[in-house]
C-alpha cells in the first residue's frame, strides 16, 4: 500500500528531473558572453562602417561582446577581424600573420616563460591610435590562451 510520501515522490520527482534539465540549459545559454551573429542585431551604423572600410569583403561573421561588435572575415586570404563600438567607430583590426613573423624578442619570451606550450596562431593588431600589437595564441594539452605584446616585443598581458 502506498502512503502519502510515496504518492508525493511519484508525482514530483519526474517533474523535478525535467525542471533541473531545463534550469541547466538556461544557465549554460545565459553564461555565454559572446553572442553569434544569428542571435544579435548589428546596428546599421556598424554595418555601414564595416562596408565602407572593407568593401571588398563578401562575407563576415559577427559577434557581440559587451558593447563592442566584432566582424570576422577573410581579407587577402588571411583570417581577419575588425572591432567596432555601437556608433560604428572602428576600434581595432586584427589579421593573422605567419608565426615566423613574430619577432625574436617575442619568441624568446615565449620559449623562456612557456616552454611546454606551442604557438598555434599569430596575429597583428592595429589599434585606433595606430599603435601595433602582436598576439600569440599558445596551447598545450590542457589549456589555450593569448599573449599580447607591443610593437617592440614587450609582453603586455595574457588573455584567456
Secondary structure, 3 states (H helix, E strand, C coil): CCCHHHHHHHHHHHHHHHHHHHHHHHHHHHCCCCEECCCCCCCHHHHHHHHHHCCCCCCCEEEEECCEEEEEEEECCEEEEEEEECCCCEEEEEEEECHHHCCHHHHHHHHHHCCCCEEEEEEEEEECCCCEEEEEEEECCCCEEEEEEECCCCEEEEEC
